[in-house]
Amino acid sequence: MMYDNNRSGADGSILYDRLKMELRLLERHIKILKIVMDGGPVGIIKLSEGTKFPQHKVRYSLRILEEEGLIRPSSVGAKATDKTYEFMLKFKDLLEEIEKRIGELRKTL
């Protein structure tokens, strides 16, 4: 397969650009989830103001988190569910695993 320069970003790598994009998205979801866990219920406007993310991006993250069963909507804003705390513990474990794998990958470069 030939490399298509028109599809790559400024860095010249679709893989690199895709990884950065996915990481930013995941980071936003987790930041919003943590705020809901610590200070919920909380609404879109307050989340947007607190995170500096545009409201449409907050809304999207809330929709994803709700689909995963990690938050639930209420008349006063998003609330954490029973699944949220277990998810965060598992997520910390996953981050440790990813860090190890990144270290291994770095050694191959």
N, C-alpha and C positions, 0 to 999 in steps of 0.2 A: 504494500500500500504506500502510495506517495504521500509525503507530508504536505499538507495544505497550509501555506503561510497565511492565507486569508482568514483562516479560522482561529489562529493563535492570537494570544494577547501580546502586549508589549514585551513580555518576557520570552516570547517565542515558543511557549509550551502550553498546549491545551491541558495537559495533566496538571501542571503547576497552577494554572488559573482555576481549574475546577476544584482542586484541593483547597485553595484559598477561599473560594466562594462557599464551599460546603462548611469549612471551619467557621467562617463568619456567621453563617446561618445557624449552625449548632450553638455557637457562643451566644447568639441573641436569644434563642429558645431557652437555654439554660439560665441566662441572666434574668429573663422574665419569670421563669418558673421559680427561681430562688426568691425573687421579690414577692411573688404570690405566696410562697410558703411562709416567709418571714412576716409579711405585713398584710396578708389577705383578709377580707376580700378587697380587691383593688380593681379599678376600672381602666379602660384604655387610655383615657386622657392622663390620669395620674402616672400610669406606666410609661407613657410617651414622654412626659415631662421629666420623670425620674431617670430614664435611660437615655434620653436624647434620640431615641429611635422614632421615626415618623409613625403616626398613628396607623397607617395602612400596614406597616411592617409589624407593629405590635399586634394588630388584629389577625394577621396571618399566623404569627407565632402562637397566639392564643387558640386559634382554630386547630393547629397541629397538636398542641398540648392537650386540647379537649378530645381530639380524635384518639389520642394515646391513652386517654383516661386519667391523665395526670392533674387536670384541673376540671372544675365544673362551673358553669356560669350561675350567677345568682342576680337578684335584682340590684344588689349593691356592688357587684363586680365579681371577678374570678376568685375561686376558692380552691385550695389544694384538696386532693382526695386522699383516701387511705393508701393508694398506690404510690403517691408522690414520694414519700419518705423512703420506701423500699427502693424505688427507682434511683433516687439520688445516691444511696449506698452502693448499688450495683454500678452506677455510672462512675463513681470514684474508683471502684475496682477496675472498670474498663479503661479508665484513663491511665492507671498504673500499667496495665497490660500494653496499651498503645505506646506509652513512654519507653517500655522495654523494647518493643518492636522497632520503634524509631531509632533507638540506640543501635540495634542490630543492623538496621538498614544503613545507618550512617557509616558503620564499619565497612560496608561493601562499596562505598563511594571512593 
